[in-house]
């Protein structure tokens, strides 16, 4: 081997790792790390896209839409446009209030963008007109607004539970779910929230010459808590007093004096019907039909849907399982109160199924590749490629895990796309080793030297071909907008998988070839016998594949004869 001069990095890698005892340990470590990465890597159905933006709401009581547009909306739009990274600004002027929506370019850091917007508004507070209310700045949370889990809660048949009790029961459970780690937010949809309903008799209102504004102001005046006040006296004593919310039940509200008519007080109960019920002004009605144990559909009536979203970069599978477990733990308590539930959406389960399906197809693809290579190279050479492909995928998975990536449908697509490319390098190396072993010139050369020479020989062409494919994928990383962020896993994983395939082809393929391939120089008779064995093996494979079709044809013929 010392007489051969190595010309390429492929030959150097093959020579260094060919007899190195650490090569086997490195291969086992790579497969182990890849399996661990596959198990603990966060899983989600779709990649979470980082969208930045927010709304600035400023109220100016008594101002018309034209005035709001001139003194609030337009100046605010000019100031916000000075922020770097702003893509669009939309202003809206209404009576008494103006609103400016800000949208940043896709990919802008959300925390930094929110801070820029807040700073810009605060810097220009002095330019707002007199009487303007303090601005309300509300950032967008689009990246954590997409729910991964939805659970519908409904009233069981013959259950004696009203809408208020149903809401309070689900709200208590929601509080426990919010405490689960990595749950970003949970929302109740279709909930009937409890409140005091005041149904005013307009005829009596007109008879007593009372306006709706007077009633609203009277109710608002007693529905606030006043803070405690410390007041020193002349005797250097301290008086502490406070005013508590005067509305605690229906009777308190009914006894509210809203006006006086001819010297007599007018109570709220004189002109209105007061009840404690749900928010009747909410006209949304959400119904649920579910399938019971008898596989018949039942109408559950009103229902409340609890949606749960997760933090970016966390495992949707684990979070969904923890939330469902929390609900299952409260099953008996819910049933006693007359509440049932159904999981209507579970993105974590779908993400888990997608990953398991990927692994199944990868194993199936590797098996098919092995069958194809056996007739042309032999089962030993085919086994080398079969071992090399999982090592490439395992290394790529570990790198993705270390760079805080998640497994989602786009990541899975990147692995499937790279699968047809990563096998090329290993096949090229093992095929050249196989070819060199059967050359007459290799008869008097040591087996190790043949492997190194064969690997070094195809190094330049393999490097160029692989790098060319990598360069076709890298420009996708510079695509902007939402599509660029959505497709980011492809340029992040496919070039990495191709680079790893070169390393595995130059390091582990020669090592496995030395361990698995027999080095023998037989005569032409042995070579013909080897060809016959391969042809015979190919016939057996074709016979196995066509066996179901032959059975089907034979059964068809028998039935036609009958």
ROKOL-726730 format. One record per residue (C-alpha): x, y, z. Coordinates in nm, 3 decimals, decimal comma, always signed. Each point is the difference from the previous one (the first is absolute). Example, Ala and Ser with C-alpha at 12.3 -4.5 7.8 and 13.67 -1.06 7.14 Angstrom:
SITE/u/v/w
SITE/+1,230/-0,450/+0,780 .
SITE/+0,137/+0,344/-0,066 .
//
This chain:
SITE/u/v/w
SITE/+0,000/+0,000/+0,000 .
SITE/+0,297/+0,227/+0,059 .
SITE/+0,086/-0,001/-0,373 .
SITE/-0,335/+0,159/-0,094 .
SITE/-0,021/+0,378/+0,022 .
SITE/-0,339/+0,123/+0,122 .
SITE/-0,136/+0,294/-0,199 .
SITE/-0,333/+0,077/+0,166 .
SITE/-0,157/+0,043/+0,342 .
SITE/-0,209/-0,309/-0,070 .
SITE/+0,313/-0,213/-0,001 .
SITE/+0,137/+0,162/+0,317 .
SITE/-0,324/-0,063/+0,190 .
SITE/-0,018/-0,359/-0,122 .
SITE/+0,363/-0,065/+0,103 .
SITE/-0,036/+0,158/+0,346 .
SITE/-0,322/-0,177/+0,098 .
SITE/+0,053/-0,332/-0,179 .
SITE/+0,192/-0,166/+0,285 .
SITE/-0,088/+0,239/+0,278 .
SITE/-0,168/-0,184/+0,291 .
SITE/-0,204/+0,314/+0,079 .
SITE/-0,184/-0,020/-0,333 .
SITE/-0,238/-0,267/+0,126 .
SITE/-0,061/+0,194/+0,323 .
SITE/-0,064/+0,318/-0,199 .
SITE/-0,256/-0,179/-0,220 .
SITE/-0,188/-0,142/+0,299 .
SITE/+0,006/+0,341/+0,168 .
SITE/-0,144/+0,168/-0,312 .
SITE/-0,287/-0,251/-0,024 .
SITE/-0,072/+0,037/+0,372 .
SITE/-0,001/+0,380/-0,010 .
SITE/-0,226/-0,007/-0,305 .
SITE/-0,250/-0,226/+0,173 .
SITE/+0,003/+0,215/+0,314 .
SITE/-0,048/+0,314/-0,210 .
SITE/-0,296/-0,159/-0,179 .
SITE/-0,166/-0,084/+0,332 .
SITE/+0,054/+0,329/+0,186 .
SITE/-0,009/+0,248/-0,289 .
SITE/-0,307/+0,229/+0,021 .
SITE/-0,277/-0,107/-0,237 .
SITE/-0,265/+0,220/-0,158 .
SITE/-0,219/-0,018/-0,306 .
SITE/+0,103/+0,329/-0,165 .
SITE/+0,299/+0,226/+0,062 .
SITE/-0,090/+0,306/+0,205 .
SITE/+0,053/+0,313/-0,207 .
SITE/+0,127/+0,308/+0,181 .
SITE/-0,232/+0,290/-0,083 .
SITE/+0,054/+0,338/+0,166 .
SITE/-0,243/+0,287/+0,030 .
SITE/-0,237/+0,182/+0,228 .
SITE/-0,277/+0,254/+0,042 .
SITE/+0,014/+0,347/+0,154 .
SITE/-0,338/+0,124/+0,127 .
SITE/-0,037/+0,363/+0,112 .
SITE/-0,326/+0,154/+0,118 .
SITE/-0,094/+0,368/-0,022 .
SITE/-0,352/+0,043/+0,147 .
SITE/-0,229/+0,228/-0,198 .
SITE/+0,212/+0,004/-0,317 .
SITE/-0,143/-0,075/-0,344 .
SITE/+0,159/-0,255/-0,238 .
SITE/+0,149/+0,285/-0,207 .
SITE/+0,160/+0,153/+0,308 .
SITE/+0,128/-0,339/+0,115 .
SITE/+0,158/-0,057/-0,342 .
SITE/+0,172/+0,342/-0,007 .
SITE/+0,135/+0,027/+0,354 .
SITE/+0,057/-0,364/+0,100 .
SITE/+0,002/-0,258/-0,282 .
SITE/+0,205/+0,180/-0,267 .
SITE/+0,271/+0,136/+0,238 .
SITE/+0,025/-0,345/+0,161 .
SITE/+0,038/-0,168/-0,339 .
SITE/+0,287/+0,235/-0,089 .
SITE/+0,181/-0,073/+0,326 .
SITE/-0,046/-0,380/-0,020 .
SITE/+0,127/-0,006/-0,360 .
SITE/+0,338/+0,108/+0,140 .
SITE/+0,040/-0,341/+0,167 .
SITE/+0,230/-0,237/-0,188 .
SITE/-0,167/-0,320/-0,118 .
SITE/-0,357/+0,133/-0,032 .
SITE/-0,171/-0,136/-0,311 .
SITE/-0,355/+0,136/+0,016 .
SITE/-0,190/+0,257/+0,209 .
SITE/-0,380/+0,016/+0,005 .
SITE/-0,179/+0,289/+0,171 .
SITE/-0,368/+0,016/+0,097 .
SITE/-0,184/+0,309/+0,129 .
SITE/-0,333/-0,026/+0,181 .
SITE/-0,204/+0,211/+0,237 .
SITE/+0,202/+0,067/+0,316 .
SITE/+0,277/-0,248/-0,082 .
SITE/+0,274/-0,072/-0,254 .
SITE/+0,182/-0,327/-0,066 .
SITE/+0,324/-0,069/-0,189 .
SITE/+0,092/-0,360/-0,090 .
SITE/+0,370/-0,072/-0,061 .
SITE/+0,135/-0,300/-0,193 .
SITE/+0,370/-0,083/-0,006 .
SITE/+0,179/-0,203/-0,263 .
SITE/-0,021/-0,377/+0,049 .
SITE/+0,298/-0,117/+0,202 .
SITE/+0,045/+0,314/+0,211 .
SITE/+0,059/-0,081/+0,366 .
SITE/-0,332/+0,036/+0,181 .
SITE/+0,133/+0,122/+0,336 .
SITE/+0,229/+0,255/-0,163 .
SITE/-0,279/+0,123/-0,230 .
SITE/-0,243/+0,045/+0,289 .
SITE/+0,260/+0,197/+0,193 .
SITE/+0,067/+0,227/-0,300 .
SITE/-0,371/+0,071/-0,038 .
SITE/-0,043/+0,080/+0,368 .
SITE/+0,304/+0,229/+0,006 .
SITE/-0,109/+0,191/-0,309 .
SITE/-0,350/+0,067/+0,141 .
SITE/+0,135/+0,105/+0,341 .
SITE/+0,255/+0,236/-0,159 .
SITE/-0,280/+0,193/-0,172 .
SITE/-0,245/+0,024/+0,288 .
SITE/+0,062/+0,375/+0,027 .
SITE/-0,127/+0,056/-0,355 .
SITE/-0,348/-0,137/+0,077 .
SITE/-0,277/+0,261/+0,041 .
SITE/-0,144/+0,100/+0,337 .
SITE/-0,266/-0,233/+0,135 .
SITE/+0,147/-0,310/-0,164 .
SITE/-0,027/-0,318/+0,204 .
SITE/+0,318/-0,207/+0,063 .
SITE/+0,075/-0,221/-0,303 .
SITE/-0,066/-0,372/+0,010 .
SITE/+0,269/-0,207/-0,176 .
SITE/-0,103/-0,357/-0,073 .
SITE/+0,261/-0,226/-0,169 .
SITE/-0,104/-0,287/-0,226 .
SITE/+0,066/-0,355/+0,121 .
SITE/-0,064/-0,181/-0,328 .
SITE/+0,282/-0,251/+0,053 .
SITE/-0,167/-0,134/+0,317 .
SITE/-0,364/+0,052/-0,098 .
SITE/-0,038/-0,320/-0,203 .
SITE/-0,152/-0,265/+0,232 .
SITE/+0,139/-0,352/+0,005 .
SITE/-0,285/-0,147/+0,202 .
SITE/-0,375/+0,060/+0,022 .
SITE/-0,229/-0,167/+0,253 .
SITE/-0,379/+0,045/-0,015 .
SITE/-0,186/-0,011/+0,334 .
SITE/-0,376/-0,061/-0,007 .
SITE/-0,292/-0,079/+0,228 .
SITE/-0,068/-0,368/+0,049 .
SITE/-0,355/-0,125/-0,070 .
SITE/-0,241/+0,075/+0,288 .
SITE/+0,270/+0,207/+0,175 .
SITE/-0,129/+0,277/+0,226 .
SITE/+0,272/+0,256/-0,066 .
SITE/-0,057/+0,350/-0,135 .
SITE/+0,225/+0,203/-0,227 .
SITE/+0,151/+0,198/+0,288 .
SITE/+0,099/-0,314/+0,192 .
SITE/+0,138/-0,154/-0,319 .
SITE/+0,213/+0,308/-0,063 .
SITE/+0,137/+0,012/+0,356 .
SITE/+0,084/-0,370/-0,008 .
SITE/+0,196/+0,028/-0,325 .
SITE/+0,165/+0,323/+0,114 .
SITE/+0,139/-0,173/+0,311 .
SITE/+0,137/-0,280/-0,218 .
SITE/+0,148/+0,260/-0,236 .
SITE/+0,192/+0,149/+0,290 .
SITE/+0,164/-0,336/+0,069 .
SITE/+0,087/-0,047/-0,368 .
SITE/+0,164/+0,344/-0,017 .
SITE/+0,244/-0,117/+0,268 .
SITE/+0,134/-0,278/-0,227 .
SITE/+0,352/+0,071/-0,121 .
SITE/+0,036/+0,145/-0,355 .
SITE/-0,373/+0,077/-0,034 .
SITE/-0,006/+0,352/-0,143 .
SITE/-0,371/+0,076/+0,018 .
SITE/-0,341/-0,161/+0,024 .
SITE/-0,326/+0,149/-0,124 .
SITE/-0,363/-0,088/+0,071 .
SITE/-0,223/+0,027/-0,306 .
SITE/-0,377/-0,007/+0,020 .
SITE/+0,003/+0,071/+0,375 .
SITE/-0,301/+0,163/+0,164 .
SITE/+0,154/+0,230/+0,260 .
SITE/-0,205/+0,097/+0,309 .
SITE/-0,119/+0,357/+0,042 .
SITE/-0,285/+0,218/+0,131 .
SITE/-0,255/+0,058/-0,275 .
SITE/-0,204/+0,321/+0,024 .
SITE/-0,307/-0,011/-0,230 .
SITE/-0,133/+0,358/-0,005 .
SITE/-0,366/+0,081/-0,066 .
SITE/+0,020/+0,284/-0,250 .
SITE/-0,357/+0,111/+0,068 .
SITE/+0,071/+0,055/+0,370 .
SITE/+0,330/+0,163/-0,090 .
SITE/-0,183/+0,256/-0,212 .
SITE/-0,271/+0,054/+0,263 .
SITE/+0,257/+0,092/+0,267 .
SITE/+0,202/+0,213/-0,246 .
SITE/+0,317/-0,202/+0,057 .
SITE/+0,266/-0,064/-0,265 .
SITE/+0,199/-0,319/-0,054 .
SITE/+0,315/+0,197/+0,071 .
SITE/-0,120/+0,083/+0,351 .
SITE/-0,060/-0,368/+0,077 .
SITE/+0,336/-0,105/-0,142 .
SITE/+0,178/+0,271/+0,198 .
SITE/-0,178/-0,097/+0,322 .
SITE/+0,092/-0,367/-0,037 .
SITE/+0,358/+0,086/-0,090 .
SITE/+0,036/+0,229/+0,301 .
SITE/-0,067/-0,274/+0,257 .
SITE/+0,177/-0,283/-0,183 .
SITE/+0,352/+0,126/+0,073 .
SITE/+0,230/-0,050/+0,295 .
SITE/+0,150/+0,321/+0,142 .
SITE/+0,349/-0,028/+0,148 .
SITE/+0,071/+0,048/+0,367 .
SITE/+0,093/+0,359/+0,091 .
SITE/+0,225/+0,106/+0,286 .
SITE/-0,101/+0,343/+0,133 .
SITE/+0,174/+0,165/+0,301 .
SITE/-0,215/+0,211/+0,237 .
SITE/+0,075/+0,297/+0,227 .
SITE/+0,055/-0,242/+0,290 .
SITE/+0,274/-0,178/-0,202 .
SITE/-0,217/-0,307/-0,035 .
SITE/-0,031/-0,200/-0,323 .
SITE/-0,336/-0,078/-0,157 .
SITE/-0,008/-0,287/-0,248 .
SITE/-0,312/-0,066/-0,203 .
SITE/-0,100/-0,152/-0,330 .
SITE/-0,309/-0,065/-0,210 .
SITE/-0,069/-0,361/-0,100 .
SITE/-0,188/-0,113/-0,308 .
SITE/-0,365/+0,040/+0,096 .
SITE/-0,132/-0,266/-0,237 .
SITE/+0,018/-0,346/+0,151 .
SITE/-0,336/-0,150/-0,094 .
SITE/-0,320/+0,073/-0,190 .
SITE/-0,164/+0,179/+0,292 .
SITE/+0,284/+0,255/+0,015 .
SITE/-0,054/+0,080/-0,367 .
SITE/-0,378/+0,011/+0,030 .
SITE/+0,023/+0,248/+0,290 .
SITE/+0,216/+0,240/-0,201 .
SITE/-0,148/+0,353/-0,017 .
SITE/+0,036/+0,121/-0,358 .
SITE/-0,202/+0,328/+0,020 .
SITE/-0,270/+0,190/+0,182 .
SITE/-0,348/+0,075/-0,124 .
SITE/-0,214/+0,262/+0,180 .
SITE/+0,208/-0,036/+0,314 .
SITE/-0,020/-0,379/+0,010 .
SITE/+0,301/-0,226/-0,072 .
SITE/-0,017/-0,220/-0,309 .
SITE/+0,159/-0,341/+0,055 .
SITE/+0,142/-0,213/-0,278 .
SITE/-0,256/-0,271/+0,078 .
SITE/-0,277/+0,250/-0,080 .
SITE/+0,104/+0,036/-0,363 .
SITE/+0,191/-0,322/-0,076 .
SITE/+0,012/-0,374/+0,058 .
SITE/+0,331/-0,104/+0,154 .
SITE/+0,125/-0,361/-0,024 .
SITE/+0,328/-0,184/+0,055 .
SITE/+0,062/-0,210/-0,309 .
SITE/+0,244/-0,041/-0,288 .
SITE/+0,097/+0,263/-0,260 .
SITE/-0,318/+0,007/-0,204 .
SITE/+0,142/+0,270/-0,228 .
SITE/+0,236/-0,262/-0,141 .
SITE/-0,203/-0,137/-0,291 .
SITE/+0,250/-0,274/-0,088 .
SITE/-0,141/-0,349/+0,049 .
SITE/+0,238/-0,292/-0,023 .
SITE/-0,153/-0,347/-0,026 .
SITE/+0,164/-0,340/+0,012 .
SITE/-0,111/-0,332/-0,144 .
SITE/+0,190/-0,305/+0,124 .
SITE/-0,011/-0,376/-0,043 .
SITE/-0,083/-0,198/+0,312 .
SITE/+0,073/-0,363/+0,087 .
SITE/-0,285/-0,117/-0,223 .
SITE/+0,164/+0,171/-0,299 .
SITE/-0,297/+0,233/-0,032 .
SITE/+0,035/+0,374/-0,021 .
SITE/-0,136/+0,213/+0,282 .
SITE/-0,051/+0,373/+0,021 .
SITE/+0,189/+0,125/+0,307 .
SITE/-0,140/+0,351/-0,024 .
SITE/+0,212/+0,286/+0,131 .
SITE/+0,367/-0,083/+0,037 .
SITE/+0,325/+0,172/+0,090 .
SITE/+0,318/-0,067/-0,197 .
SITE/+0,334/+0,033/+0,178 .
SITE/+0,290/+0,067/-0,239 .
SITE/+0,362/-0,033/+0,111 .
SITE/+0,305/+0,152/-0,174 .
SITE/+0,366/-0,067/+0,070 .
SITE/+0,319/+0,202/+0,018 .
SITE/+0,216/+0,010/-0,311 .
SITE/+0,252/-0,283/-0,035 .
SITE/-0,163/-0,229/+0,257 .
SITE/-0,131/-0,354/-0,046 .
SITE/-0,365/-0,001/-0,107 .
SITE/-0,030/-0,373/+0,071 .
SITE/+0,104/+0,024/+0,367 .
SITE/-0,207/+0,313/+0,067 .
SITE/-0,313/-0,151/-0,155 .
SITE/+0,046/-0,321/+0,201 .
SITE/+0,044/+0,194/+0,326 .
SITE/-0,312/+0,211/-0,062 .
SITE/-0,210/-0,306/-0,087 .
SITE/+0,134/-0,179/+0,310 .
SITE/-0,101/+0,299/+0,213 .
SITE/-0,352/-0,012/-0,143 .
SITE/-0,017/-0,378/+0,044 .
SITE/+0,098/+0,039/+0,366 .
SITE/-0,306/+0,224/+0,046 .
SITE/-0,234/-0,232/-0,191 .
SITE/-0,189/-0,123/+0,307 .
SITE/-0,040/+0,351/+0,140 .
SITE/-0,133/+0,122/-0,335 .
SITE/-0,237/-0,294/-0,029 .
SITE/-0,143/+0,062/+0,349 .
SITE/-0,076/+0,357/-0,104 .
SITE/-0,160/-0,120/-0,323 .
SITE/+0,279/+0,098/-0,241 .
SITE/+0,146/-0,216/-0,277 .
SITE/+0,285/+0,073/-0,240 .
SITE/+0,134/-0,099/-0,341 .
SITE/+0,342/+0,075/-0,151 .
SITE/-0,087/+0,161/-0,334 .
SITE/+0,351/+0,099/-0,109 .
SITE/+0,340/-0,145/+0,092 .
SITE/+0,287/+0,127/-0,210 .
SITE/+0,247/-0,175/+0,232 .
SITE/-0,140/-0,340/-0,088 .
SITE/+0,009/+0,082/-0,371 .
SITE/+0,362/+0,119/+0,028 .
SITE/+0,096/-0,321/+0,181 .
SITE/-0,170/-0,213/-0,265 .
SITE/+0,182/+0,192/-0,275 .
SITE/+0,341/-0,065/+0,160 .
SITE/-0,076/-0,369/+0,052 .
SITE/-0,119/-0,024/-0,359 .
SITE/+0,327/+0,159/-0,115 .
SITE/+0,208/-0,254/+0,191 .
SITE/-0,209/-0,281/-0,149 .
SITE/+0,053/+0,128/-0,355 .
SITE/+0,372/+0,057/+0,060 .
SITE/+0,043/-0,360/+0,111 .
SITE/-0,203/-0,119/-0,298 .
SITE/+0,205/+0,214/-0,241 .
SITE/+0,329/-0,126/+0,140 .
SITE/-0,124/-0,356/-0,039 .
SITE/-0,097/+0,062/-0,364 .
SITE/+0,341/+0,156/-0,071 .
SITE/+0,166/-0,308/+0,145 .
SITE/-0,203/-0,233/-0,222 .
SITE/+0,087/+0,202/-0,308 .
SITE/+0,374/-0,006/+0,074 .
SITE/+0,024/-0,372/+0,079 .
SITE/-0,020/-0,129/-0,362 .
SITE/+0,253/+0,255/-0,129 .
SITE/+0,259/+0,022/+0,280 .
SITE/-0,075/-0,286/+0,238 .
SITE/-0,165/-0,028/+0,337 .
SITE/+0,313/+0,104/+0,190 .
SITE/+0,039/+0,323/-0,193 .
SITE/-0,372/+0,062/+0,034 .
SITE/+0,029/-0,043/+0,377 .
SITE/+0,268/+0,269/+0,012 .
SITE/-0,235/+0,253/-0,162 .
SITE/-0,287/-0,114/+0,222 .
SITE/+0,204/+0,082/+0,310 .
SITE/+0,133/+0,329/-0,139 .
SITE/-0,343/+0,158/-0,068 .
SITE/-0,126/-0,014/+0,363 .
SITE/+0,333/+0,144/+0,116 .
SITE/-0,046/+0,299/-0,232 .
SITE/-0,355/+0,061/+0,117 .
SITE/+0,099/-0,044/+0,365 .
SITE/+0,278/+0,260/-0,029 .
SITE/-0,232/+0,245/-0,178 .
SITE/-0,265/-0,046/+0,269 .
SITE/+0,252/+0,064/+0,275 .
SITE/+0,123/+0,319/-0,167 .
SITE/-0,361/+0,118/-0,044 .
SITE/-0,067/-0,067/+0,368 .
SITE/+0,311/+0,190/+0,108 .
SITE/-0,107/+0,301/-0,211 .
SITE/-0,342/+0,017/+0,178 .
SITE/-0,206/-0,123/-0,294 .
SITE/-0,326/-0,189/+0,028 .
SITE/-0,138/-0,296/-0,192 .
SITE/-0,294/+0,116/-0,211 .
SITE/-0,146/-0,077/-0,341 .
SITE/+0,258/+0,219/-0,178 .
SITE/+0,289/-0,160/+0,188 .
SITE/-0,138/-0,341/-0,096 .
SITE/-0,021/+0,112/-0,362 .
SITE/+0,365/+0,112/+0,017 .
SITE/+0,107/-0,346/+0,122 .
SITE/-0,205/-0,175/-0,267 .
SITE/+0,146/+0,232/-0,264 .
SITE/+0,356/-0,065/+0,115 .
SITE/-0,050/-0,376/+0,024 .
SITE/+0,036/-0,048/-0,375 .
SITE/+0,317/+0,211/+0,000 .
SITE/+0,192/-0,123/+0,304 .
SITE/+0,027/-0,359/-0,124 .
SITE/+0,195/+0,104/-0,309 .
SITE/+0,335/+0,060/+0,172 .
SITE/+0,001/-0,330/+0,186 .
SITE/-0,106/-0,189/-0,314 .
SITE/+0,272/+0,167/-0,208 .
SITE/+0,272/-0,087/+0,253 .
SITE/-0,108/-0,361/+0,053 .
SITE/-0,050/-0,052/-0,374 .
SITE/+0,351/+0,125/-0,075 .
SITE/+0,145/-0,222/+0,272 .
SITE/-0,191/-0,295/-0,148 .
SITE/+0,129/+0,085/-0,349 .
SITE/+0,362/+0,039/+0,110 .
SITE/-0,007/-0,334/+0,180 .
SITE/-0,080/-0,179/-0,327 .
SITE/+0,270/+0,169/-0,206 .
SITE/+0,312/-0,196/-0,098 .
SITE/+0,216/+0,290/+0,115 .
SITE/-0,128/-0,048/+0,356 .
SITE/+0,105/-0,365/+0,018 .
SITE/+0,331/+0,067/+0,175 .
SITE/-0,114/+0,303/+0,203 .
SITE/-0,100/-0,021/+0,365 .
SITE/-0,371/+0,021/+0,075 .
SITE/+0,040/+0,312/+0,215 .
SITE/+0,188/+0,179/-0,275 .
SITE/-0,266/-0,092/-0,257 .
SITE/-0,267/+0,155/+0,223 .
SITE/+0,198/+0,321/+0,054 .
SITE/+0,087/+0,034/-0,370 .
SITE/-0,359/-0,063/-0,107 .
SITE/-0,132/+0,259/+0,247 .
SITE/+0,265/+0,256/-0,095 .
SITE/-0,065/-0,056/-0,370 .
SITE/-0,363/+0,111/+0,006 .
SITE/+0,056/+0,280/+0,254 .
SITE/+0,022/+0,303/-0,234 .
SITE/-0,302/-0,090/-0,213 .
SITE/-0,213/-0,096/+0,301 .
SITE/+0,091/+0,322/+0,181 .
SITE/-0,091/+0,219/-0,295 .
SITE/-0,328/-0,180/-0,066 .
SITE/-0,107/+0,018/+0,365 .
SITE/+0,101/+0,365/+0,043 .
SITE/-0,189/+0,091/-0,318 .
SITE/-0,318/-0,151/+0,143 .
SITE/+0,059/+0,178/+0,331 .
SITE/+0,033/+0,334/-0,177 .
SITE/-0,339/-0,049/-0,167 .
SITE/-0,163/-0,025/+0,345 .
SITE/+0,182/+0,277/+0,187 .
SITE/-0,159/+0,295/-0,191 .
SITE/-0,339/-0,106/+0,137 .
SITE/+0,116/+0,128/+0,339 .
SITE/-0,003/+0,357/-0,135 .
SITE/-0,363/-0,007/-0,113 .
SITE/-0,191/+0,267/+0,192 .
SITE/-0,355/+0,030/+0,122 .
SITE/-0,222/-0,265/+0,148 .
SITE/+0,097/-0,262/-0,259 .
SITE/+0,367/+0,044/+0,085 .
SITE/-0,061/-0,064/+0,370 .
SITE/-0,234/-0,290/-0,072 .
SITE/+0,255/-0,177/-0,223 .
SITE/+0,305/+0,074/+0,218 .
SITE/+0,048/-0,366/+0,113 .
SITE/+0,084/-0,101/-0,358 .
SITE/+0,313/+0,217/-0,045 .
SITE/+0,097/-0,071/+0,361 .
SITE/-0,014/-0,381/-0,020 .
SITE/+0,053/-0,112/-0,360 .
SITE/+0,349/+0,156/-0,043 .
SITE/+0,099/-0,133/+0,345 .
SITE/-0,117/-0,349/-0,095 .
SITE/+0,202/+0,015/-0,324 .
SITE/+0,313/+0,118/+0,182 .
SITE/-0,042/-0,279/+0,255 .
SITE/-0,046/-0,253/-0,281 .
SITE/+0,348/+0,091/-0,129 .
SITE/+0,152/-0,051/+0,344 .
SITE/-0,175/-0,335/+0,050 .
SITE/+0,094/-0,114/-0,352 .
SITE/+0,369/+0,076/+0,055 .
SITE/+0,023/-0,121/+0,361 .
SITE/-0,245/-0,281/+0,067 .
SITE/-0,052/-0,147/-0,348 .
SITE/+0,369/-0,104/-0,034 .
SITE/-0,001/-0,124/+0,360 .
SITE/-0,312/-0,210/-0,054 .
SITE/+0,133/-0,126/-0,333 .
SITE/+0,311/-0,130/+0,175 .
SITE/-0,214/-0,175/+0,263 .
SITE/-0,268/-0,148/-0,227 .
SITE/+0,148/-0,054/-0,349 .
SITE/+0,218/-0,304/-0,071 .
SITE/+0,318/+0,071/-0,196 .
SITE/+0,070/-0,289/-0,237 .
SITE/+0,147/-0,018/-0,350 .
SITE/-0,166/-0,291/-0,174 .
SITE/+0,028/-0,106/-0,359 .
SITE/-0,256/+0,061/-0,271 .
SITE/-0,187/-0,314/+0,101 .
SITE/-0,059/+0,139/+0,347 .
SITE/-0,099/+0,329/-0,153 .
SITE/-0,256/-0,176/-0,221 .
SITE/-0,126/-0,191/+0,302 .
SITE/-0,044/+0,327/+0,188 .
SITE/-0,198/+0,144/-0,293 .
SITE/-0,218/-0,312/-0,007 .
SITE/-0,066/+0,034/+0,373 .
SITE/-0,105/+0,362/-0,042 .
SITE/-0,230/-0,086/-0,292 .
SITE/-0,151/-0,285/+0,202 .
SITE/-0,052/+0,235/+0,296 .
SITE/-0,163/+0,258/-0,227 .
SITE/-0,237/-0,266/-0,134 .
SITE/-0,100/-0,095/+0,353 .
SITE/-0,072/+0,363/+0,089 .
SITE/-0,213/+0,045/-0,315 .
SITE/-0,180/-0,328/+0,075 .
SITE/-0,083/+0,119/+0,354 .
SITE/-0,128/+0,332/-0,130 .
SITE/-0,216/-0,161/-0,270 .
SITE/-0,133/-0,280/+0,223 .
SITE/-0,316/+0,187/+0,111 .
SITE/-0,084/+0,080/-0,363 .
SITE/+0,044/-0,363/-0,108 .
SITE/-0,227/-0,119/+0,281 .
SITE/-0,260/+0,252/-0,103 .
SITE/+0,017/-0,114/-0,365 .
SITE/-0,027/-0,367/+0,098 .
SITE/-0,304/+0,066/+0,220 .
SITE/-0,160/+0,198/-0,284 .
SITE/+0,055/-0,288/-0,244 .
SITE/-0,155/-0,253/+0,242 .
SITE/-0,307/+0,217/+0,049 .
SITE/-0,039/+0,045/-0,376 .
SITE/+0,013/-0,379/-0,052 .
SITE/-0,267/-0,054/+0,265 .
//
